[in-house]
Amino acid sequence: MTASTHAPKGICHVCGESHSLSTMSPFGSVRPGVSELIAEAAPGWAEGRLICRRDLSRFRRLYIERALEKERGVLSDIDREVVASFETGQILSHQPDDDAPTSFGDRAADTVASFGGSWKFIGLFVAVLGGWIVLNVAGASGEVFDPYPFILLNLVLSCVAAIQAPVIMMSQRRQETKDRQRSQNDYQVNLKAELEIRQLHEKLDHQLAQQWQKLVALQQIQIDLLEERLRGR
């Protein structure tokens, strides 16, 4: 017989299944907003009742979803994914995969964009341009392949610019996609952190209110005992 066999168990008020008491939450530990949703779905939810972790996560998700809908109106798919993570326990933060497999065209576009935006390209471009002009000007008395005003050079430069511009745009578009994914990831993490903090504040307020009620009840009992002793004298 294992130790888990003798562990005390309780009945979930929502699903009616038996669970270990260590995995269940009593009525008093559930925040009022969530308790209202539980009472709507399962009448009779009151002091002395228990709820399992799975059902409690489901009602917490529903509570957060309704709160967000009240604040924002219609929820986006990203918002719903964040809300669903409260029920599944899924971790939203992840490291962007910069080493994901890419096509030959994507790799070529990144290489061209990286080289085209470097001082090496500028130096090579200036050297080729200067050499082209020197060859055609210095050899003006002889046979040259592109005499002044360098019509062939203008054609080559136009072709290079026409090809280079869309390639650089393709690389920039891929980078924008990565940046958008990072921004979406940051938004989801920040939204979940905000909701977690809000839940924590509500839970602390609820616990403080309960502790205050218990203290008031104990104080009232002490006053009653003192009054009884005074009357006895």
N, C-alpha and C positions, 0 to 999 in steps of 0.2 A: 504494500500500500504506500503510495507516495504522499508527500506532505500536502500536495494540492488537493488530494481527495478529502482531507479533513478540514480544508479551509472553509470558513463560514461563507454562506451564499445568501443571496437575496433575489427577489423577483422584480424584474423591471416593470414599472407601471405602464410603459408604452407597448413594448413587444411581448410582455408576459413570459419571457424566457428567464431561466435561472443563470445568474452570473456570480462570480466571486465578489464579495463586498469591497475588496480593494480596488476593483475596477468600476465601481458604481458611485454615483453621487446622490446624496440625500436632498430632499426638497430645500432645506435651508441654505445649501451651498450654491444653488442655482439663482442667477440674477433674475429680478422681477420680469424684465422684458422677455427673457427666454421662457420663464415659467408661464407667462401668459400664452405663449404659442403652444407650450406643452398642454396646458389646460384646454385650449381650443381643440387640439387633436385628440386628447385622451382625457375626458372629463373625470373628475375625482382626484386630480393631481393636487395634493395638499401635504401638510406636515406628516411625517412618518413614511412617505412614499420614496421610492428609489428609482433611479433611471440609469441605464447602462451607458457606457462610454460611446458606443456607436450611435445610439439615438440622441444623446446629448450633443454630439458633434453635428448631427443632421439639423437639429433645431437651432444650434448656434449659427450654422451656415444660413439657415432661413432667416434668422433674426438680422444678421449682417446684411443679407441681400435686400431685405425690406428697408433697412435703414439707409442703405445706399440709394435705393430707388426713390426714397422719399427726398433725399438730398439732391440727386442728380437727374431724376426722371428715368429715362431709359438707360439701362446699363449696356456697355459695350462688351464684346467678347473677351477683351482683356480683363475687364472688371469681373466678369463672371468666372474667369479662370482663377482670379485671386480669391474670390469668395469660395469657390469649390475646394481650394487648397486647405481651407479651415476644416473641411469634413474629411478629406483624404490624408491630411498631414503632409502633403507634398511640399518639397522645398522648391521655391521659385527661382532663387538666385542660381546662376550657372555661369561658367566661364565661356565667353564666346569662342567658338571653334574656328580659329584662324587657319588651321591646317586641314580644313575640309577639302575633299577632292574637287578639283576644278577641271574644266575643259582646257584643251590646248589654246583655244582662242582667248580665254580668260587669262591664262598665264602669259600669253604673248602680249595682251593689252597691258597687263601690269608691268611687264618688263619694258615695253616701249615708253609707258608713262613715267616709269622710274628713271629711265635713261634720258628721256626728253626733258626732264625737269632737273637735271644735274649740271654742275659746272663742267663736267667732262664733255657733255654734249655741246655746250656753248663753245668750249675751246676747240673741239673738233670742227664744229660748224664754221667758226671764224677762220680756222686754218685752211679748210677746204675752199671757202669763199675767197680768201686772200690769194691762195695759190691759183685758183681759176682766173682771177682778174690779172694777176701778174703774168701768167702764161699767155694770156690773150693780148695784153698791152705791150709786154716786152717783145713779143714776137710779131708786132704789128707790121714790120717790114717784110716778114716772111709769110708762110701759110699758117693760119690760125683756124681753130675749129669753132670759135664763138667770138667774132669781132665785136667791138663796141657798136651798139649799146647792150650787148650781152643778152640777146633774145633767148638763147638756149638756157642761160643761167636763170632767167626769170621764169621760164617754163618749168625747170627742175624745182625751183623753190616753190612755185605754186603747187606742183604735184606733191612735194613733201608736206606742205601745209595742209593740203586737202586730205591726205591720208592720215597724217598725225593727229589732226583735230578730232575726228570721230573715234580713233583708238583711245585717246586720252579721255574722251567723254565716256566710253565704255568702262574704263577703269574707275573713273569717278563715280559712275552709277553703282558699280559693285561696292565701292567704299561707302556710298550713301546707304546701301542696303545693310551693311554691317553696322554702321552708326545707328540706323533706325532700330535694329535688333537690340543693340546695347541700350538705347534709350527706352525701349519697351521693357527690357529686363529691369532697368533702374526704376521705372515707374511702378512696375508690379511689386518690386521689393519695398519701395517706399510706401505704397498703398497698404500692403499687408502689415508693415511695421506700424503705420498709423492706426489701423484697425485693431491690431494687437494691443497697442498702448491704450486705446479707448476702452477695450474690453477689460484691461487690467485696472484702469481707473474705476470703471463701474463695479468690478468685483471688490476692489478695496472699499469703495463707498458702501457697498452692500454688507461687507463683513463688519465695517465700523458701525453701521446702523444696527446690525444684530448684536454686536458687543455692547452697544449703548443700551439697547433694550434689556439685555441680560443684567447689566449693572443697575438699571432702574428697577428691575424686578427684585434683585437682591436687596437693594436699598429699601424697597417697600416692605420686604419681609422683615428686615432688621427693625424698621420702624414699628411694624405690627408687634414684634416680639417685645420691644421696649414698652409699648403701650400696655401689653398684657401684664408685664412685670409691675408697671406702675399701678395698674388697677388691682393687682394682687396685694400690693402693700396697703 
